[in-house]
């Protein structure tokens, strides 16, 4: 099951239909979602992980609490640490009805790091993960809307969501195993029920056609002379209109010469290189030898985009790029098609297979299984 299927059911149905809807619900095995962040996991993060702001914030009855109410200072190797969560203070506020918000979990909690990495590649949009730990009967935030699409799923307890659509508010009770999709701008609020509630919100920061066009045409606009407008155009606007018409024709001609393929390649490169490296298990890869029979697997969430460059092949691997001879492409196609393999499975000669696999392990695309 891939990341999008886990959250929304059939991926194609979701992508083709749900964008036009207001609320989309999907039920799956509760264990699949609870395993991503359990109540015990939240307890560990809050009380035993030396977590610091801004990775944590707290809110109560619609108001964000000041950091000073739940943090303290400390020192490490003689240097000051600020914003360190004081577990005793945080637990006291939680017992008094405050919600604990774990922010940016995709950066430091491995199960969600993997989920976000896979989801980003499936959607082609940057994603993030936050979690909300709310005491029984409490509400952290008032009705609000987000500037991005979200998936929400419950991992402990239940939470009653008030979701506002075109036909008025709708109540949705989220329990473990049920996930919900809310498009950008959907007003909502949520309140924990009789037991403690823990839910995860996956934010999808959309890349848009407008943004793509702005980036694709940036050089065209930059090439327009930055001269002053001529004096006197207020008395005779036609003077300005004629010159503007000439410049618009020049811009239109330049737009027609924009290479769409190159612009898309640039967009792909921009997106992939903006993602942080995710190299869990990398220490074992450095220490472990790669031989002809070594079992290797694709590292979850790591891209492998192949761009033909004549006699060479450019390989985009996220935060890094490889350039290899074009004749290696059949082997890379095999790597892209398999979840697991050995160097001996590739169609090159044995030595070339080993060299390529060792390089792909060093670059993070493959890991020792």
SVG drawing of the C-alpha trace seen along z (x, -y; Angstrom):
<svg xmlns="http://www.w3.org/2000/svg" viewBox="-27 -66 61 80">
<polyline fill="none" stroke="black" stroke-width="0.4" points="0.0,0.0 1.5,-3.4 1.2,-6.6 -1.7,-8.1 -3.7,-4.8 -3.2,-4.6 -4.8,-8.1 -7.4,-8.3 -8.1,-4.9 -7.7,-4.4 -5.2,-7.0 -6.7,-7.6 -10.2,-8.1 -8.8,-10.6 -6.8,-12.6 -9.6,-12.8 -12.6,-13.4 -11.8,-14.6 -10.3,-18.0 -13.7,-19.2 -15.4,-17.9 -15.5,-19.4 -14.9,-16.4 -13.5,-13.0 -13.4,-10.2 -11.5,-6.9 -11.4,-4.0 -8.4,-1.7 -6.9,0.7 -6.4,-1.4 -3.0,0.3 -1.7,-1.2 -2.3,-4.7 -1.8,-4.3 1.7,-2.9 2.7,-6.2 2.4,-8.1 0.9,-6.4 -0.1,-7.9 3.1,-6.4 5.1,-8.0 3.6,-11.4 4.4,-10.8 8.0,-10.0 8.4,-13.1 6.9,-15.4 8.6,-14.0 11.8,-12.2 13.1,-13.5 14.6,-16.9 12.3,-18.5 12.5,-22.2 10.4,-25.0 9.3,-25.6 8.9,-21.8 6.3,-22.1 3.7,-24.7 0.6,-24.7 -2.9,-26.2 -6.1,-26.4 -9.6,-27.6 -8.4,-29.2 -5.4,-30.9 -1.7,-30.0 0.1,-29.9 3.4,-31.8 6.4,-29.6 7.6,-30.8 4.6,-28.9 6.0,-25.5 9.8,-25.8 13.0,-26.3 16.7,-27.0 19.6,-24.6 23.2,-24.2 24.9,-21.5 28.7,-21.3 28.8,-24.8 26.5,-26.4 23.0,-27.6 19.9,-25.8 16.7,-27.8 13.1,-26.7 13.6,-23.3 10.2,-21.9 9.7,-21.6 7.8,-18.3 6.3,-19.1 5.0,-22.5 3.7,-21.1 1.9,-18.2 0.3,-20.6 -1.1,-22.8 -2.3,-19.7 -4.1,-18.5 -5.7,-21.9 -7.1,-21.6 -4.3,-22.7 -3.5,-21.1 0.1,-20.0 1.0,-20.6 4.0,-18.7 5.2,-20.7 7.3,-19.5 7.2,-15.9 8.3,-14.9 11.7,-16.3 12.3,-14.2 9.8,-11.3 10.9,-8.4 7.5,-6.8 6.1,-10.2 9.4,-11.1 8.9,-8.1 5.2,-8.7 5.9,-12.3 8.8,-11.4 6.6,-8.8 3.6,-11.1 5.6,-14.0 6.8,-11.8 3.3,-10.5 1.7,-13.9 4.6,-16.1 3.8,-18.7 5.8,-19.6 4.1,-18.0 4.5,-18.4 3.2,-16.7 1.9,-18.1 0.2,-16.3 -2.3,-17.5 -2.6,-16.0 -5.8,-17.2 -7.2,-16.4 -10.7,-14.9 -13.5,-17.3 -11.1,-20.1 -10.6,-22.2 -7.3,-23.8 -8.3,-26.1 -11.5,-27.9 -13.0,-27.6 -10.3,-28.4 -9.2,-27.5 -5.8,-26.5 -4.0,-27.9 -3.2,-24.4 -4.9,-21.0 -4.8,-18.6 -5.2,-15.0 -6.3,-14.3 -6.2,-11.0 -6.8,-9.9 -4.4,-7.7 -5.8,-7.7 -9.3,-8.5 -11.8,-10.4 -12.4,-14.0 -15.6,-15.6 -14.9,-17.8 -17.2,-20.7 -16.5,-21.1 -18.1,-24.0 -19.1,-23.5 -21.5,-25.2 -24.5,-23.5 -23.5,-24.6 -21.6,-22.8 -21.2,-19.1 -20.1,-17.0 -17.5,-14.3 -16.4,-12.0 -12.8,-10.8 -11.6,-7.6 -8.5,-5.5 -8.6,-4.0 -10.6,-6.9 -8.8,-9.7 -10.3,-12.9 -9.3,-15.1 -10.0,-18.9 -9.3,-21.2 -7.7,-24.5 -9.8,-27.1 -12.3,-24.7 -13.4,-26.2 -13.2,-23.7 -12.7,-23.1 -12.4,-20.0 -13.1,-18.9 -11.8,-15.8 -14.6,-13.6 -14.6,-11.5 -11.0,-10.3 -7.6,-11.9 -7.3,-12.6 -4.3,-12.4 -4.5,-13.2 -2.0,-13.9 -2.5,-16.5 -0.7,-16.2 -0.4,-19.5 0.0,-19.7 1.7,-22.9 0.5,-23.1 2.6,-23.9 0.4,-25.9 0.1,-26.6 0.6,-30.3 3.8,-29.6 5.1,-27.3 4.3,-30.0 6.0,-32.7 9.1,-30.7 9.1,-29.6 8.7,-33.2 11.0,-34.8 13.8,-35.2 11.4,-36.7 10.2,-39.3 13.8,-40.0 14.8,-40.7 12.4,-43.6 14.3,-46.9 13.8,-48.6 13.6,-52.1 11.4,-54.8 8.0,-55.4 8.1,-58.5 7.1,-61.9 3.8,-63.2 1.8,-60.0 -0.8,-61.4 -1.7,-64.0 -1.5,-61.6 -2.0,-58.0 -1.8,-56.8 1.9,-57.5 2.4,-54.9 -0.1,-52.5 1.7,-52.3 5.0,-51.5 3.4,-49.0 1.9,-47.2 5.3,-46.9 6.8,-45.5 3.9,-43.1 4.6,-41.7 8.2,-41.3 7.3,-39.5 4.8,-37.3 7.5,-36.3 9.8,-35.5 7.1,-33.4 6.7,-31.4 10.4,-30.5 10.3,-29.2 11.3,-25.6 8.5,-23.9 10.5,-20.7 13.5,-22.6 11.1,-24.6 9.5,-21.3 13.0,-19.8 13.9,-22.9 10.8,-22.7 11.4,-19.0 15.0,-19.8 13.8,-22.7 11.3,-20.6 13.6,-17.6 16.6,-19.6 14.4,-21.5 13.7,-18.2 15.9,-17.3 18.1,-14.2 16.5,-11.2 19.1,-8.6 17.8,-6.5 20.0,-3.4 22.9,-5.1 25.4,-4.1 24.9,-0.4 25.2,-1.2 28.6,-2.9 29.8,0.1 28.3,2.9 30.1,4.3 28.1,4.5 28.9,7.7 27.2,9.4 24.7,11.2 24.0,8.4 20.2,7.7 19.5,4.1 16.3,2.1 15.1,-1.3 15.2,-3.8 11.6,-4.9 10.8,-8.4 14.0,-8.8 13.4,-9.8 15.3,-8.6 14.5,-10.8 16.5,-10.2 17.2,-13.0 18.8,-12.2 21.8,-14.4 23.0,-12.8 25.9,-10.5 25.4,-11.1 22.5,-10.6 21.7,-13.0 20.2,-11.2 18.2,-13.4 18.4,-11.8 16.7,-14.5 19.3,-16.7 22.0,-15.5 22.7,-14.7 24.7,-12.0 26.0,-12.2 26.7,-8.8 27.3,-7.3 24.0,-6.9 24.7,-3.1 24.0,-2.6 20.3,-3.5 19.0,0.1 20.5,0.8 19.0,-2.3 15.6,-1.4 15.8,1.9 16.6,0.2 13.6,-2.1 11.3,0.9 12.3,3.0 11.7,2.7 14.5,5.1 17.5,6.5 21.0,7.7 23.8,6.3 23.7,9.6 20.1,8.8 21.3,5.8 21.9,6.2 25.5,4.9 28.7,6.8 29.4,8.0 32.0,5.3 29.8,2.5 26.8,3.8 28.9,3.7 30.3,0.2 26.8,-1.2 25.2,0.4 27.9,-0.8 27.6,-4.3 23.8,-4.2 24.2,-3.1 26.6,-6.0 24.2,-8.4 21.3,-7.2 19.0,-5.7 19.6,-2.1 20.1,-0.7 21.3,2.7 18.2,4.8"/>
</svg>
